Structures are given as C-alpha cells and as structure tokens.
Amino acid sequence: MTKKFNISHVTLNRQLRQSNNMSMGKYLKLVRLMHARELLLSTNKSIELVAFESGFSNARVLNRNFREWKRKTPTEYRNEFSTYFIR
C-alpha cells in the first residue's frame, strides 16, 4: 500500500497514529474484523471461508481476534445478530 501512495511505512504509520490514534497493524486488523462481521451477518458462508475472505490466515485466528473485539466468537455473534439482517 505504501508504494501505491508513494509514502514510507514510517510516515503512513505516523499519520494513522495522529489521525486515528491507531497503528497500521491495528487499523488493518479492525478493517478485517469489520469485513468479517459483515460477511457473518449477510451470508451463510462458513467461518473458515469468512476468515479467508477477510484476510485472516484461518478460522482459529479469526475466532481469537473476533472474541477479543466483540467478546463473542463469530458463530455466537452470527447466531445472536443475523436475525436482524436479510440474507
């Protein structure tokens, strides 16, 4: 991404910290988690496929990060909230 915008990693990280108070790694993880949440609520895709499509290496990594973020596993979250969304 830094090559696309012709900016160094250090500069991009500094700018993200200034604007969002978040490192590049944390920001990327949050974007991936939000994408996973969207897929969980709008599709019937398996957790493994949701993990892959969201940029996580496997379902176990997604589970760990999702639980840290939402205090629920992806399956628990889907079961609790997917009734509010049309699939």
N, C-alpha and C positions, 0 to 999 in steps of 0.2 A: 504494500500500500504506500509506503514512503517513496518508492521510486515513481509511482503514478503521479504523485503530487510534488515530486522533486523537493522533498524535505527529509531531513535526517530523523532517525528514530528518537534521538535525544530531544530534538526540537518538538516533534509531534507529541511525545510523552509529556514534555513540559507544558505545552499548550493545552493538552487534555486535563492535566492537573489544575491548571489555572482556571479553566472554564467549567470543569465538572467535578473538580476535587477527586479525580479518579485516574489511576494509571491506565495505560493502554491495555494491559492484560485484564484488569478488572472490567474495563469498558467492553472489551471483546467478549468476555465471559457473560456479562449481562445481556448483550445483544443476542448471544447464542441461547441463553436461557429464555429470553422473551420469545424468540422464534420457536423454541421447543414448546413453550406454553401455548402458543397459537396453534401449532400442529396438534397438540394433545386435545385441545378443545374443538377443533374444527375438522378433524379426521379420525378415522379408526385405525390409523397406522400403528404398527407395533412399536413398543418403546425402543427397541433396538433400531428400527428404521427412523424414528423421531430423533434419536441420538445422532445417528449418522447424518441425517439431513440438516441437523442444527450445528454440526461441526464438532461434536464430541466423539472421542475415539470408540466408545462403546456405551451400552446401557448402564453399566456399573458406574462409570464416570458421570453420566447424566444424573443418575439417581443420587449420587453423593452431593453434587453441586445443587441440584434442584431441592433436595431436602434442606440444605444449608440456607437456600434462598427463601423457600416457601414453607419450611417446617413440615412438609409432606413429600412423600415420594411422588413421582409423576403419575403413577397409577392411582394413588389416593386422590391426587388433585383432579385428575380426569373424572374419576367416579363422582366426586363431590360437585364439580362445577360444569361438567359437559352438558348437563340437562338444560342449562341456560342458553346454549348455543345451538344453532341449527347446523346439522352436518350434511 
